[in-house]
Amino acid sequence: MFQAGRYYSPYQNYSYRRVGVGLSLGSLFYGSRYWIDDPYAYRLPEVYGPYRWVRYYGDVLLVDIYSGEVVDAIYDFFW
């Protein structure tokens, strides 16, 4: 687990809902603002092509940024 700064949801009245593999996120949740730019610093595997590690509240999700589909999830990664 890693300590991180406060998470700001892109929607004012949105609260955390656990997102699983195969579900799709709204585009605001996986915009470049939420990308983990240096996965190595967090011991996450490198990703290529349309995939990005994205912070979603305390979780880290691997998202296809073309479709919004979640292809991997690590829950409670940040505290």
N, C-alpha and C positions, 0 to 999 in steps of 0.2 A: 504494500500500500504506500501511496505517496500523498504528501500533504500538498494541497493546491489552494489557490485563492478562491474567493467566492465565485459561484456559478451564477450567471445571469441568464434566465430563460428568455428566448426571443419574444415570448408572449407574456404580457403582464399577469394575467390570471391563470396561468398554466401551472399545474403542480406535477411532481414526478409521477411517472407511470413506468413500470419496468417494461423494457422493450426487448423482445426476443429475436433470435435469428429467423430470417424470413419475412419479418415485418418491414414496413417502409416508414421512414421518417419524413416529415414535412421539410422542404428545402431549407427553411430558416435554421433548423437544428443541425444541419451539416454544412453550413456555409464556412468559408475560410476562417472566420472568427473562432470557430470551435475546433479547428484542426489541431492535432498534436504535431507540430512541425518537426520535432526531433524525437522520433520514436525510440531511438537508441538510448536517449537519456532516461527513459522510463522502462527500459528493458523490454520493449515491444518489438516484434519482428518488423523488418522493412516491408513496405508494401509498394506495389507498382501499378501502373495503368490507372484505372478509374477509382482505385480504392484509397481511402484515407482513414486513419485512426481519428476518431472524433470524441471529444469529451461531451458526455450527456449527464449532467448533474455529477454524481460520484462515480459513474460508470464510464468505461471506455468501449466504444463501439467501432467496429470496422464496417465502413459504409461504402457502397458503390455510389459515387457522387453523381453518376448519370441517372440512376433510377431511384436512389434513396433507400435501396434494400440493405438491411443489416445482414452481414454475412458472418460476423463473429461478435461476441459480447464478453466483456470481463466486468462483472458486477462488483461494486464497492471497491473500486480501484483507488479512488481519491477519498480522503477524509478531511 
